[in-house]
Every structure is written in C-alpha cells, then in structure tokens.
Amino acid sequence: MEQNEKVKELVDYYEAMRKKYKWRADNGALMMIASQYVGSSQAFNMEKYIELVEFIKQESSAFSYIQSTLRFTLAGLLLNQPADPKEAFKEIQQCYDLLIGVGFQRSPHSYIAAYALFMGKNDDEDFTVHVKRAKEMYNGMKKQHFFLTSHEDYPLAVLLAEAEGESSQLLEDMTYYYDELHLVLWKGNNRQFLSQILTYGKHENRQFLIQNTLTWMDDLKVQGFKLRGLHLPIVGVLSLISTPSRLLPKIKDLYEEMISISKFKWYKDHCFMIAVRMVVQDEINENRMLDVGLATTVESILQAQQAAVIATMSAATAASSSQGG
C-alpha cells in the first residue's frame, strides 16, 4: 500500500470513530486505535467495533478502569486479531484477576498487562506460571529501582516474563542498558522504560544496540523531532529493527504528510508514533531477513506501548476528575 493510501485509510477510519465517539474518547486515542487497521489483514468494521465496545462496558464493573478510554483501545486491539474478541475479553478479565491476586495493583496498566499476558500465552501454558514469573520480574525491577518502578512497568514485566533465560540475566541486561544510557538520559522512568525494551529485544550485541539507540536519538533530533518521554519506547523499537539511515527518511515523509492534515496537526506526538508503527510494520512484512521472534517481539512492544500511552491518558483524566470532586 502506498504512503498516501495509508494516510487516507487512517483518516477514513479516524473520522468514522470520531463521528461516533468524539464526546467520549480523546481524539489522539482514536487516531492511534484507527492506525492499527491501516494496511491490516483485518478490515475495520465499525458495527462490530461498536458492539464490542458496548460488550466490554456491560461486562465490566461501573467503577472499573476499563470504563475509561481504555475500553476503546482494548476493543480495537481485540477486534484486530483472529480469536473471538468477546471470549478473548473474558480471558483477559481472568488474567487481570490473576495479576491482582499475586499483588499487582488495580490500574489501567494492569489491564494492559493482562492483555499482554493473554496474547503471549501458548496453547499448553498455564497462566498462573506466567503470572508468578511476571511478579518475580517486577519485584526484581523494584529492587533495582525502588522509586522508579510503578504500575506503569506492569506490561513490560509481563512481556519480560515471556522472554527466554533466567530472570537474573534479564535483570542484569536491564541494569547494563540503564547504566549505559546515562550519556543521553537523566535517571528516571523514561530511561528505565527504554532499558526494559532493549532487554526484551534479546539482542546478541549489547554494545551495538546501545550505539544504535544513541544514533537514533541523535538523528531524530537532527531531523527536527522533539523527543519526549513517551517517544522513548518507540526509539527502543527502532533500535531493535534497523538503523536510522534505512528507516528515518520513510518515517519523516509519512509524519510530515500526516501533520499536513488539519485534523492531525495538533497531535504531532501521536503522528510520530503512528508513522513509526506503519514503517516498522512494513519492515516486518517485507523484510524476510528479520527474525520471526524479533518481529513478534516488536509487535508486542508496539501494542503494549500504544495501549500504555492511552492508559496513561485514562489515569490522568481519572485523577483530574477526582480532584475536581
């Protein structure tokens, strides 16, 4: 699919969703949900989407975090995969309960972690084993960076629990990446999040991966992108996939076409993340040299990161509402 066709498809899906939900969901969130279907083998069906959003609403407690913008995100994710979306949501609820049962706190990010747990399950795998390993991974992260580790790290803890290898080695890799990133990032959540993604990628050459990450950050800045915390997971994905010389021109062209559209020009952060997702998806589909395991890893990160961004929006909205009385 050509670039202009992708942008047109994004606009069409976005307009359909905005017409229905403009007073109930953030426009940026709707953009990101619509972007999942651009070039997807699963054509977007508005009627099925509305039905699934309502199903999730009815199946959830009135005070559940899923009643926020998050339910629109989850509906989009579930509708864009082959399993029965309603049955899948019921399993995600079970995953959520298991996560809460071992000590994860109730939050929007717990639902994203539950989705990651559901998507990563093998046919013969017991959810409880994966949940316990995820909690061990989270506890290890908490031990390393007590004040930085929070509910926002739940999805990556679940994803890291899927990775091969001992938890101690994964945590050692995470420490290595965190320490090496001191050249470009202050200590804090953003640096930790990026180190988690680089760890999940299981790259054979840690030093090369750090250098590629630094090159991506420098080249993005040179091209006029103002990197913020929410962009760092995307930088991690790009570092795992390829070099800036190969992908950055495509990303910039797509990004500039998107922000030239009046309805998108105030959502530059979202346009950047969507442009990266589209280019990376093309890379996965077209590049036969890309390892299948890495392709799956990248797709998991992209989905979790997109959902986590919207979960953060949901949490912020809920907090402001509670403060307002």
N, C-alpha and C positions, 0 to 999 in steps of 0.2 A: 504494500500500500504506500502510495506517495505521501510526502510530508503534508501537502495541502489537503489531501483527502483525510488524513488523520485529524488534522485540526478541525475540519468541517464536521467530521463524525463526533468529535469531542463537543463542539458547540451544539450540535443537534441533541445529543444525549443530555447535556447540561441544561438546555432550555426546557426539555421535557420534564426533567426533575424539578427544576426551579419553578415551573408553572404550577406544579402540584405542592411543593414543599417550601416555598420561599419564606413563609412566615414561621416555619418550624425547624429549619435546619440552616446552618451557616452556609453562605454561598461558596466559600472556599472548600468546605467539606463536600458539598455537592459536586464541585469541579473534580475533586480527587476521586470520588466514587465513580463519576461518569468516565474518568480516564481509564478505569480498569477494563472497560469494554472496547476501547479503541483497538482495532486490529485483533480482537479476541475471537476464538473459535465459537464462543458463546455469544450469540447476538443478544443485545439488550432488549428485554421485553418489559415495558412499563407496567402492564397489567399484573404480571407475575411479581414484579418488584413491589408494587403497592400491596398486593396480597400478602407477601412475605413480611413486609414492614408491620402490617396490622397483626399478623400471626405472632410475631415476636412481642408486640405490645400486649396482646391478650395473654400470652404465656408467662409474662413477667410480672413481678410484684410492682405495685404502683410507685414504690419508693426505690426501685432498683435503678442502678446506674445505667442499665440498658435502655431505660425510658428516655434518655437524652439523645443527642445527635448520634450517639454511638450505635443505636439500633439501625439507623440508615446505613451506616458503614458496614455493619455486620451483615445486613440483608444483601448489600452489594457484593460482599465477599462470598457469601454462601450461594448466591444465585449464579455466580461465575465459576462454578466447579461442578463436576459431574454427579455428585451424590444428591440424594433427595434433600433439598435445603431445610425442610421442616424437621425431618428426622435428624439432620445434622445439627440443627439448633438445639434439639433436645439433648443430644450427646454433649454439646458444648456446655449446656447447663450442668450436666453431670460432672464434666471436667472442672467447671467453676467451683462446684461444691467440694470436689476432692481437693482442689488447691486451697480453699478456705479451711478445709478440715486439717491440713498439715501445718497451718499457721500463716499463710498468705492473708493479707488484709483485704477487706472488700474495697474495691476501687474500679474505675473504668479500665485501668491497666490489667486488672485481674481477669477481666473478660477477654482482653486481647491475648493474654497468656493462655486462657482456656481455648481460644480459637487456635493458637499455635500448637497447643497440646493435641487438639483434635486432628489438625492437618498433618501432624508429624507421626501419628500412630500407625504402626504396621498392623496387618491383619491379626497376627498372633500375639500382639503385645498387650500386656496388662497396663491399663492407665495408671494404676496405683504405683507400680515400679517407677515409671517415668516421673510421676509427681514427687515421689520421695527423692529421686536424684535431682530434680529441679530445686527442691527445698535445700538440699545439701549444697548445690551450686550457689544458690542465693546466699546461704549462710556463709559460705567461703568468701563471696564477694563482700558481704557485710563486714567480715572480719578484716579484710584488706583495707576497706574504705568505709568505716562505720558511718560517718556523717554524710557521705555522698550517696550511699546505696539506699534506695527507697522503692516504693511501689512502681515507679517508672521503670525499674530494672526487671520487673517480673517477666515480661515477654522474652527478653534476652536470656534470662535464667532458664526458662523452659527450652528455648532453642539450643542453648549450650548443653543442656542435659541430653539432647539428641545426639550430640557430636561424639565421635569415637574417641577413645582414650580415657585415661584416668582424670578425675576431677582435679587432682593436684597439678597435673601437667597443663590443663586448660587454664587454671588459675595462675600458674607460673607464666604462661604465654601472655595472659591478660596484664600481668604486672610488667612484663617486658615492654609491651606496646604502650602502656600508660606512661612508663618512665621515659621511653624514647620520644614520646610526643611532647615532651616539655619544651622542645625547641620552638614550637609554634602555638601551643595552647597552655593557658593557665590551668592550675589544678582545679578540678571541678567536675560536675556531672557530665558535661559535654565531652570532655577528654575521656572519662570513664566509658561513656556510651560508645565512642569510636573505638576504644581499645577492645570492647566486648565484640563488636562486629568483626574487627580484624582477627580476633581469636576464633570466632565461629567459622571464618573462611578457611581455617586449617591450611594456610599457605606453607609450602615447604621451606621457603627462604624468608625468614622474618625480617632480615635487614633490607632485602629488596622491597618488601611490602611497605616498610616504613618510608623508604626513599620515594616509592611511587605515590604514597599518600601525601608526602610533603610537596612533591611535584604537582600533584593535582590541586592542592590548596593554593600554591603559588600561581599556577597557570589560570585558575578560575578568577583569582583576584586581578591578574593582568588583563583578563578579558572583561573586567568590569562587574563581576559578580560580587556582591557584598555578602560574604559568608557569615551566617549566624548559627547559633547552636542547633536549631532544627535541621540545618543542612548537613551536619557532620555525618549522620548515618549514611546519607547519600554519597558523601565523599568516600566513606569506607567501602561501599558497594562498588563504586567506580574503580577504586584502587585494586579490588579483587579481580575485576573483569579485564581491564586493559590499561593502556597508557593514555594520557591526555592528547597526544598527537593523533591518535586514532579516533577518539570519540568526541573530543571537545568541540570541533567545528560543527558536527551534527547537532550536538546539544544546543549550541549557541544559535544556530539557524532556526531550530524549532522553537526555542524560547522566545526569540525576537518576533517570530511570526505570531506566537500566542499573545504576547503583551501588546501587539499592534491592534488587537481586537478590543474595542472599547469596553466590553463587559468583563474583560480579564485584566485590564491594565492596572487595576488596584490590587491584584493578587499575584504579585511578582514571585513571592516565596513559593506559592503553590504552582505557578507556571514552571519554575525551575525544577521542582521535584517531579512534576508530570513529564516535562521534557526528558529528564534523565530516565525516568521509568520507561518511556516509549523507546528511547535509543537503546537502553540496556535490553529490553525485551526483543528488539530486532537483532541485537548481538547474539542473544541466546538462541533465537530461531534460525539465524543464518550461519553462525559460526560453528561448523562441525568439529573444530578443534577444541571447543570449550568443553571441559569435563562435565559429564552429566550430573555428577554430585555437586559440582560448583554451581551449575545452573539452578539446581533445586535449592541450594543454599541461598543464592542471590534472590530467588523468587520469594523464599520465606522471609528474608530480611525486608524486602520491599513491601510485602503485605503487612508485616508486623509494624514497620516504621510508619507506613501510611495510616494504619489504624491507630497507632500510638499518638501521632500528631493530632488526630481528631479526638482521641480520648483525652488528651491534654486540654483541648478546647472545651470539651464537655466538663472537665473538672473545674476549669477556670470559670465557666458560666455558672456552674452549680455553686461555687464559692461566692461569687459576686451576688447571686440571688439570695443566698443565706445571710450574707452581710447586710443585704438590703431589707431584711426582715422576712 
